[in-house]
Amino acid sequence: MINALRGMKDLLENDGKLYKFIIDTCEKVVKNYGYEFCEVPKLEETALFKRSVGQSSDIVGKEMYQFIDKGGNDVCLRPEGTAGVVRAFIENKFDRAGGVRRYFYHGSMFRYERPQRGRLREFHQFGVECFGEASVYEDASVILMLNEILNTLGIKTTLKINSLGDTQCMPIYKDKLIKFVQNNTENLCQDCLRRLQTNPIRILDCKNENCQNILQNAPLITDNLNQICNDDFNKLQEILKANQVDFQIDPKLVRGLDYYCKTAFEFVSNDIGSQSAVAGGGRYDKLCEYLGGKSTPAVGWAMGIERIMEILRQQQKETKRQGIYICALNSNLIDEIYKIGKMLRKNYKTEISYEAKSPNKHLNIADKKGFEIFLCLGEDEFSQNQIWYKNLNNKDEKRISIANLESEI
């Protein structure tokens, strides 16, 4: 049998419904903010991502699905969405046309990394990109938009924000950071030593505990902003407060990509293990220029669909269980549970298992399918005209008289 590749997952049945529900929710919100759908290729020249995402990023350094095609072209599957949309924006000469353009997209992204909960090698993102609007009000709008989506989906998150400065204040800050780090290199990990030579700002993003301990006393970008960046950052906070959006300022938030400037933000959740970002973005005013286009202010965000799906699955298990799963431990009891199940179906959604399995195997099936009530008949119970009952919401379990089953449920 041929199986799906490691880190690649099918979207079937409930997963397919959940994926579609998330996409539909996102689309409804972003369209009200004036964003229009766009689609760009999943396969691009590798140079696009090396130039945009940055040589210092883990994506370019370790994770891209890169290969030489039959025509001798160096290509890769897209690891993120923004670069391709920017490339399309420039290629269609929209950078020369002026005005403001707002796009949304969704689809597969690819990164060769260790598959884990909420993180796959082929994963899906929903993202938005706004071109031609330099006002910090647009930064606030994309955050408010994303906040509205997460609230609509019923997902609790913490918003973290930072300012990465601009081409005037960032170089000054980088010099200060480099001097600080160079005096503390003995315990830095190999990745940070490499970043020190390529893009020192990315050292702040390191998850290594030793590196984080060293960085506790590092200079902060928020203390080194010029007047324009500082005013914009203060205005962003003012707008968020006026719209009752709670946030935390995280001076070490730099995101995982090299192209951000000024506003950077992440929505993080504790519901998928250790605190993880489920969505994030920021401003990238120089990216169009880096990719050969006319300098164009831009801001956007991307949301990880699999991470959102993982949270919603947990919520469904906890709060949206429904129906009855009835099963037998012995094949000679199938007729008995069939009679009981037929009776229950008059008032309840009921699934009858026609196979005799161990209690644990039956329980796993009922749990995965999201049933609320688990009923299981064994020889012991049958001899006493009883059935074993378990509530998969509150974990209560007991034996119930079959004659009183409906009233007990």
Order of alpha helices (4+ residues) and beta strands (2+ residues): alpha-beta-beta-alpha-beta-beta-alpha-alpha-beta-beta-alpha-beta-alpha-alpha-alpha-alpha-beta-beta-beta-alpha-beta-alpha-beta-alpha-beta-alpha-beta-alpha-beta-beta-alpha
